[in-house]
Amino acid sequence: MPDGRLLVFLYARICDATGKSIGENRLVEIRADGTLGRLVAVPLKHPLETFFSASARAGCAPSDTLDLLGEAGRTIRYAKVRIAS
């Protein structure tokens, strides 16, 4: 993030209230002391199971926007996620 925070975007397989297995994307902050912030669900219509993101390690400037390219099922999809501070 531009303010120096480190966030992780991930795919998780969970059970819903009825016990059905579903996949969803989540976002979590890794704080400077190594502890984790609250896991937040990212409600994508088609959750990305595998993905690539633009990152500072790839030469991109820190941003409050995630640009993601990945696979949802057997389809390649793009998602743009703006992170509110």
C-alpha positions as CSV (number, residue, x, y, z in Angstrom):
1,M,0.0,0.0,0.0
2,P,1.2,3.6,-0.5
3,D,1.2,4.0,3.3
4,G,3.6,1.1,3.8
5,R,1.1,-1.5,4.9
6,L,1.5,-5.1,3.5
7,L,-1.7,-6.8,2.4
8,V,-2.1,-10.4,1.2
9,F,-4.8,-11.4,-1.3
10,L,-5.6,-15.1,-1.2
11,Y,-8.0,-17.8,-2.2
12,A,-9.7,-19.9,0.5
13,R,-12.0,-22.9,0.4
14,I,-14.5,-22.7,3.2
15,C,-17.8,-24.2,4.3
16,D,-20.9,-22.0,4.1
17,A,-23.7,-22.1,6.7
18,T,-25.2,-25.2,5.2
19,G,-21.8,-27.1,5.2
20,K,-21.3,-26.7,1.4
21,S,-17.7,-26.1,0.3
22,I,-17.2,-22.8,-1.5
23,G,-14.3,-20.8,-2.7
24,E,-13.7,-17.2,-2.0
25,N,-11.0,-14.5,-2.1
26,R,-9.9,-12.8,1.0
27,L,-7.6,-9.9,2.0
28,V,-5.5,-9.7,5.2
29,E,-3.0,-7.3,6.5
30,I,0.4,-8.5,7.9
31,R,1.3,-5.9,10.5
32,A,4.9,-4.7,11.2
33,D,5.0,-6.9,14.3
34,G,4.1,-10.0,12.2
35,T,0.6,-10.3,13.5
36,L,-2.4,-10.7,11.2
37,G,-5.2,-8.3,10.8
38,R,-8.8,-9.3,10.2
39,L,-9.5,-11.5,7.2
40,V,-11.9,-9.7,4.9
41,A,-13.9,-11.4,2.2
42,V,-13.5,-9.9,-1.3
43,P,-16.8,-10.6,-3.0
44,L,-15.8,-11.4,-6.6
45,K,-18.6,-12.8,-8.8
46,H,-16.0,-15.4,-9.9
47,P,-13.4,-16.0,-7.2
48,L,-9.9,-16.3,-8.6
49,E,-8.3,-19.7,-7.6
50,T,-4.9,-18.9,-9.0
51,F,-3.7,-15.4,-10.0
52,F,-1.0,-13.0,-10.8
53,S,-0.9,-9.4,-9.4
54,A,0.9,-6.2,-10.2
55,S,3.4,-5.7,-7.3
56,A,6.3,-3.6,-6.2
57,R,8.5,-6.7,-6.7
58,A,7.5,-6.6,-10.4
59,G,8.4,-2.9,-10.6
60,C,4.9,-1.4,-10.0
61,A,4.4,1.5,-7.6
62,P,2.6,0.7,-4.4
63,S,-1.1,1.3,-4.9
64,D,-4.5,1.0,-3.2
65,T,-5.7,-0.9,-6.3
66,L,-5.2,-4.6,-7.0
67,D,-4.9,-5.5,-10.6
68,L,-5.4,-9.3,-10.8
69,L,-5.3,-11.8,-13.7
70,G,-6.2,-15.3,-12.9
71,E,-8.2,-18.4,-13.3
72,A,-11.8,-18.9,-12.1
73,G,-12.8,-22.4,-13.0
74,R,-11.5,-22.9,-16.5
75,T,-11.7,-19.3,-17.5
76,I,-9.0,-16.6,-17.4
77,R,-10.4,-13.5,-15.8
78,Y,-9.3,-10.0,-14.8
79,A,-10.3,-8.2,-11.6
80,K,-9.6,-4.7,-10.4
81,V,-10.1,-4.3,-6.6
82,R,-9.9,-0.9,-4.9
83,I,-8.9,-1.1,-1.3
84,A,-10.5,1.5,1.0
85,S,-8.3,2.7,3.8
